[in-house]
């Protein structure tokens, strides 16, 4: 009955699915990013700030999770998703208790355990949304959670510490406790979402689990384009992760001394802009046109990053305006690669597969690169602050990213023209 009712009211289904996905992933952030609200200024290990070790430990676990997700998320069956989401987040919350109880530096191991299952949550949640005629809107709503929740969770964590007086080590666990019931409610709403309709499958291609052979076929078919896509995504992931983990330090080293509410204010504005722009893609019914437009949007976003950073460095923009504008550019380029880009790619080429495989392939490379950047910053001769490092990184990706996205556009246009005269590989070895 519930499936029949929602299926007969597509916009209600779209709204429910988008909000459920947004809420679930926002709540997940409470279990993943609350620790980043602390500065741990009084602690070092081997001459390195303890927070850097915490970020490294969690990203290492998160990156390993992404690598395993290439197989796990692309193969998981529909009825297993809800249990997996709750089980993985529950495990990460228990790890935060271990982080609080275990003394320094041994609690680093629990931060590693905290990140270990969380990398699979995005793919599990998005699998409820993909392959639908309104996937762009639902996916854009979901994607804004990673922008909004980052600042919101840090603000909540800082307020919790102010109100309770607990140490920085207990705040991540307590923040998770605050978000526990909302998480359960949002996951329940996810469970109400019916599978894609016949019309959805006609417009966006049927989505199927992919075994090892199916994944190899997919890679062979799109290999040059996937290499370019991963290169772009690695750049975006590194800088986005830098902003996410060291946002407080970036603001401070660039001269900000005001209220902690600034993180939520800026991230909320960035979220709204990204949501509105990406949601407009549902108006483009032709998959090839939407795929081309998405490339154009990504190229334009890289140019916005470069222009806003140049203006800030030449004292033409204030810190708040620059952080907002560069944030819009960064996330406007980053968010499409968190499923929407691959959603339209699959639909354009009518390739029966799923978004999870290629998205997790790109994600795993991105977070592996993030680990490398942490080492470069801490163990090389680069004696610059996180704010300066972020600034220079934005300039770098604005140049390399825009050129790479242009080459990606040219490749996929040529591939599409060729594909009209050849058959697309089938997933004969895959069972649903």
N, C-alpha and C positions, 0 to 999 in steps of 0.2 A: 504493500500500500504506500509506504513512504517513498519507494523508488518511483512508483507510478505517478504520485503527486508531484514530485520534483521534476520528473521528466516532462510532465505536461506544462510546467512553468519554468522555461529555460532561464529567464532572467533572475528568478528567485534562486534557482540552482547556481547560477553564476555568482550571485552575491554571497550565498551561503558558502560555496566552495572557496571563494577568494578570502572571505573573512576568517573562515576556519583555518585555512593555510597560513594567513597572516598571523593569527593568534597563536597557532602552534609553534611557528618558527620564532616569533617574538618571545614566547615563553622559554623556548630552548636557549635563547641568548642569555637568559637569567642564570642558567646553569653553566654557561660557557664563558661569559665576559665580565661577570661581576668582579672577579679578582683584579681586572685591569683598572678598577677605580682606585685601587691602592697604589702607593708609590714605593713603599718599602725602602724609604730613603736611608734608614739606619742599618741596612743589611747589605753585605757584599759577600761574594764567594769567588775565590781565586782572583780577586781584584775587579770583578765584574758585578755591576748592580744586580741584586737578587731578583728584581722584577724581570730583567732580561732572561735569567735562567728559568723563571716561571713561564714566561712567554715561549721560550724554546722548548721546554718540556711539554707544554700543552700542544704546541704546533706539531711537534714530533708525533705525538699520539694522534692528532687530527689528520696529519698527512698519511700516516699508516692506515687510518680509517678510510681515507679517500682511495688508496690503492686497493684495499680489500673491497671497497664499494664498487669498483669496476666490475667485479664478478657478482657480489652479493646483491646489489640494488638492481642490476640489469637482469638478474635471474629470478628474483623473489616473486612469488605469486600474490595476487590481490588480497586474499584472505589472511595473509601473514603480516601485512604492513602495520596494522594498528598495534599488535602485540610487540612488534619490533621497535616501533617508535617509543612506546612506554617503557619497554625493557631497557633500551639504550640510555634514555634520559635518566631513568631511575638508577642505573649503574653509575652514571656520571655524578649524580647527586650524592650517592654514598661515598664516592671518591673525594668529594669536597669535605665530607665529614672527616675522612682520613687526613686530608690536607690540614684541617684545623687542629686535629688531635696530635698529629705526629710532629716532632720537633724539627727545626731547621738544621741541616739542609735535606733531611731524609723525606720531608713532605713533598719534595720535587717529584718523587715517584707517583704520588697520588694525583699531582697535576697532570702527569703523563697519562694516568688511567682516566682522568676526567675527560681528556680530549679524545681518547681512543675510540669510543663508540659514536661520538657526536657528528663526525664527518659524514655519516650516512643518513642523517635526519633530513637534509634538504631533498635528496633524491627520493626518499620514501614519501615525503609529503607531496612533492611535485608530481609523483606518479598518479595521484588522485586527480590531477588537473590536466595532464597532457592529452593530446589527441582530440581536442574539442574545438568547436568553431569560435568559442570565446576564450580560448586558452591565454591569449595575450593579456586580456583584462585581468583574469584570475592570477596569472603569473606575475603581472606587474604589481598587483595588490600584495601578493606574497613576497615579492622581491623587495618592496619598500620596507618590509619588516627588518631586513638586515641593516638598513640605514637608520630607521627610526629607533629600533630596539637597542642599537649600540650606544647611542647617547642616553636613551631613557633608562636602560639598566644601570649605567654608570651613575646617573643622577639618583636613582633609587638606592643604590648601594651606598653612596656618599651620605644620603639622608638617614639611612639605617644606622650607619656608624655614628652619625651625630646624635641621633635619638637614643640609641641603646648603649653607646660607649664600648661596644665589643671591639676586639682587635681586628686588624685587616685580614687575619687568617680565618676568622669566623664569619665575616660578612658574606663571602660567596655562598656558604651553606645556608645562611639565613635568608639571603636574597632568593635562593632556590625555593625555600619554604614559602615565601610570599607568593611565588608564581605557581605553586604546585596545583592548587585547585583550578585556577584559570587554564592551566595546561590540560588537565583531565577533561574539562568542559570542551575545549577546542578540539581535542582528539576525538571526543565523542561526536562532535559535529562533522568531522572528517569521515567518520564511519557511516554517516547518512548519505554520502554522495554516491549516486548510482554510476554504473560504468558508462562510457561514451555511447551515444545513440548511433543508429545506422547512418543518420545524416552526418554526425561528427566524423565517423569513419570514412564516409564518402569524401568529405571536404579535406580531412587532415591525414588520411591513411591509417589503417589499423595498426595499433601498437601491440607488440608481442615481447615476451621474455626472450633474451638472447643468450644462447650457450656459447662455448668457446669458438666453435666453428663459425657461427653467425657473426661473432665479433671480429674474427679474422677477415671474413668476406667484406664486412663494412669498412674496415681499415684499408683494405686493398682498393676498394672502389673509390674512396675519397681521400687517399693518402696525402697528396700535396696540400689540399685544402685543410685537412686536419692539422698538419704540421704548422701551417700559417696561423690557424686559429689558436692552437696551443701556445705558440710564441706570443701572440697578442694577449692571451688570457694570463700567461705567466707574468707579464709586465703589470697588468692590472691587479692581479692578486697580490703581488709583492707590495705595491704602493697602497692598495686598499687595506691590507693587513697591517702595514706600518701605521696607517692612520687609525685603524681600529684599536690596536693594542697600546699605542703611545699617544693617543689623542690628547690626554691631559698634559703630558710632557711637551707636546708640540705647541699647544697654546701657551704654556708657561714660558718656554724658552723663546718664544716670539713676542713676549711682553705682556700677555694677558694676566690680569690679577683679579678679575671680577667674580661674579657668582657662578656656581657650578651648573646653574640652569642653562648656561650658554650652550652646553653640549646637546641638550634636548631641543632647544630652540633652533639651532642651526640644522641639526639632523632632521627635524620635523619638516622644515622648509625644503630641504633637499629631497626628502621623501615625497612630498606633495608634487614637486616639479617633475620628478622622474615618473611618478605614478600617472600623472596627466598625460605626459608625452608618450609614454609607452602604451598606455591604454588606447590611444588613438589608432594603434595598429590594427585593432579589430575592425576598423572601418575599411581596411584594405583586404578584400576577399581573395584577390589573386595572390597565390603564395609566392610566385616568383617576384612580383612587384614588391611585396612586403619584405622579402629577403633582400632585395636590392636597396629598398629604403632603409632597412636596418643597418646595412653597411654604411650608407650615407650618414646616418645618425651617429654611428660609432666614430667615423672619420671626423665629423663635426665636433664631437665631444672631445676628442684628443686635441683638436685645434683650440677649443675653448679652454682646456686645461693650460695649454701653452700661453695663450694670450693673457688669461687672468693672472698667471704667475709672473709673466713679464711686466704687466702693469703694477702688480704688488711690489715687485723688486725695484720698480722705478717710482715708488711712492705715489702711484695714481689710484690705488685701492687701499681701503682700510683692512686691518687683519680680519675682522668679522666678514666683510664683503668678500674678501679673497677666499677664506675658508669655505664660505657658502658656494661661491661660483666655481671654484676648483672642485669642490665636493659634488656639485651637480654634474660637471664634466666627467669626473672619475666614475661616478655611479651610473651615469647615462651610458657610458661605454661598457662598464663592468656588468651591470644587471642583465643585458640581453644574453650574455654568454652563460648566465645561470639558467639556461633552459630555453628561453624564447628564441634565440638564434638557432639552436638545434631543432626546436619545434618546427620552425618554418623551413629549415633545410630538409628535414625528413619529408615534410608535406610537399615541398617543391619537387623533389626527385621521386616521390611516391615509393619510398624505400621502407618496406615493412620492418620495423625495428623499434627501438625506444630511445628516449632522450638520455636516460640514466647512463648508458655505457659511455658515450662520447663526452658527456658532461663530467663524469667522474675521471675519465682519462685526462682531461684538461685540468681538472681540480687537483688531482694528485701531483701533477707537474708543478702547478702553481704554488702549492704549499711546500713542496720540496725546495723550490727556489726561495721561498720566504725564510726557511731555515738557513739557507746559504747566506742570505742578506744579513741576518742577525750576526752570523759569524764575521762577515766582512766588516760590519760596523764596529763590533766589539774587539776583534782580534787583529785588525789591520792598523795602519798608521793614520787612519782617518779620525782626526780629533775634532769632530763637529757634533753639534747638538742634534737631537731628534728633529727639531724644527727645521734646521738647515738641511738635514739629510732628506727630509720629506720634500722640501722646496726643490732641491736639485733633482730628486727622483721624478717629480712632476714634469720638469723640463725635459728630462731624458725620454720619458714615455710619450710625451706629446709628439716628439719627432719620430721615434721608432714605431710607435703605435699607429699613427696616421698612415705612414708608408706601408706598413704591414697590412693594414685593413684595406688599402687600395689594391694591393696585390691579391688579397683574398677575394675581393669583388671581381677582379678580372678573371681569376681562376674559375670561380663558380659560374660566372656567365658563360665561359667557354665550355665548362663541363656540362652545363645544362643544354647548350646547343648540340653537343655531341650525344647526350643521353636521349635525345628525341629520335635518334636513329639506331639505338641499341636497347637491349632488354636489361632491366634492372634485376640484379641477383635476388633470388628468393631465399627465405629462411626455411628450407626444407627439413633441416635437422632440428628445428625448434618445436617444442610441444607446449601448448598453452594449458 
